Amino acid sequence: MMDETKVPAIQGWKAPTKVPELRSFLGFVNYYRRFIKGYSNIAAYLTNLLKKSQSWDWTEEYQQVFNRLKQVVLEEPLMVLADHTKPFEVHTDASDFAIGGVSMQGGYPIAYESRKLNDTE
């Protein structure tokens, strides 16, 4: 659960204007990645701007992804604590640029995991 004192800071977080600012934002939201379904799919577009070979050109598409990440971080996840006496479900998914999965119990998520694939994967 997010500390309520952080909500106004996230809502007011300005779009980054350079790589260190984007890295700071992504580092912050990465802390909450296990509560965000499809985090890597959402964040992948922004992480491309961190590549040294990529020139900085903040487009409307980047702004939309930035706003989407802020929104999903602020949404309260409906998750349950694991009950080790009951069966678990694991669901996985993969695309050309990211992989992910969710551990579930009784139809409710316990934790999400996702990451962007590197160029060799």
C-alpha positions in Angstrom: 0.0 0.0 0.0 1.3 3.4 -0.9 2.0 6.0 1.8 -0.7 8.6 1.4 1.8 11.5 1.8 3.4 10.4 -1.5 0.2 10.7 -3.6 0.4 14.5 -4.2 4.0 14.2 -5.2 3.2 11.5 -7.7 0.2 13.4 -9.1 2.3 16.5 -9.5 5.4 14.8 -10.9 6.5 16.7 -13.9 7.4 15.0 -17.2 11.2 14.4 -17.3 13.3 16.7 -19.5 16.5 14.6 -19.5 17.7 11.1 -18.8 18.6 11.5 -15.1 15.0 12.7 -14.4 13.5 9.8 -16.2 15.8 7.4 -14.4 14.7 8.9 -11.1 11.0 8.5 -12.0 11.4 4.9 -13.2 13.4 4.0 -10.1 10.6 5.3 -8.0 7.8 3.4 -9.8 10.0 0.3 -10.1 9.7 0.0 -6.3 5.9 -0.7 -6.8 6.3 -3.0 -9.9 5.1 -6.1 -8.1 1.8 -4.4 -7.5 1.4 -3.3 -11.1 0.0 -5.7 -13.7 2.1 -5.6 -16.8 4.6 -3.1 -15.4 7.4 -4.0 -17.9 5.0 -3.7 -20.9 4.0 -0.2 -19.7 7.5 0.9 -18.8 9.3 -0.6 -21.8 8.6 2.4 -24.0 10.1 4.8 -21.5 13.2 2.7 -20.8 14.2 2.9 -24.4 15.0 6.6 -23.8 17.7 5.4 -21.3 19.8 3.8 -24.0 23.0 5.7 -24.9 22.2 5.3 -28.6 18.8 6.9 -28.2 18.4 10.6 -28.6 16.2 12.5 -26.2 12.9 13.5 -27.9 10.0 13.6 -25.5 7.0 12.9 -27.7 3.2 12.8 -26.9 3.6 9.0 -26.9 6.2 9.2 -24.1 3.9 11.6 -22.2 1.0 9.2 -22.4 3.1 6.3 -21.1 4.5 8.6 -18.3 0.9 9.5 -17.3 -0.2 5.9 -17.5 2.6 4.8 -15.1 1.7 7.6 -12.7 -2.0 6.4 -12.8 -1.3 2.7 -12.2 1.1 3.5 -9.3 -1.7 5.5 -7.6 -4.4 2.9 -8.2 -5.0 0.7 -5.1 -4.2 -2.9 -6.0 -6.6 -5.6 -5.0 -4.2 -8.2 -3.7 -4.3 -10.9 -1.0 -1.7 -12.4 1.3 -0.5 -15.9 0.4 -2.1 -18.8 2.3 0.4 -21.6 2.2 -2.3 -24.2 3.0 -4.2 -23.5 -0.2 -3.1 -24.1 -3.9 -1.4 -21.4 -5.9 -1.9 -20.5 -9.5 0.9 -19.1 -11.7 0.0 -17.3 -14.9 2.7 -16.2 -17.3 2.9 -14.2 -20.5 5.6 -13.2 -23.0 5.9 -10.8 -25.9 8.7 -9.8 -28.2 10.0 -7.3 -25.6 8.8 -8.3 -22.1 7.9 -11.3 -19.9 5.6 -11.4 -17.0 3.6 -13.4 -14.6 1.3 -13.3 -11.6 1.0 -15.6 -8.6 -2.7 -16.0 -7.6 -4.8 -17.7 -5.0 -8.6 -18.0 -5.2 -8.7 -15.8 -8.3 -6.9 -12.9 -6.6 -3.3 -11.7 -7.3 -0.6 -12.2 -4.7 2.2 -10.6 -6.6 3.1 -9.6 -10.2 6.5 -9.9 -11.8 7.6 -8.6 -15.1 10.7 -7.4 -16.9 11.8 -6.1 -20.2 13.8 -8.5 -22.4 17.3 -7.4 -23.4 18.5 -7.4 -27.0 19.9 -10.9 -26.9 16.8 -12.4 -25.4 
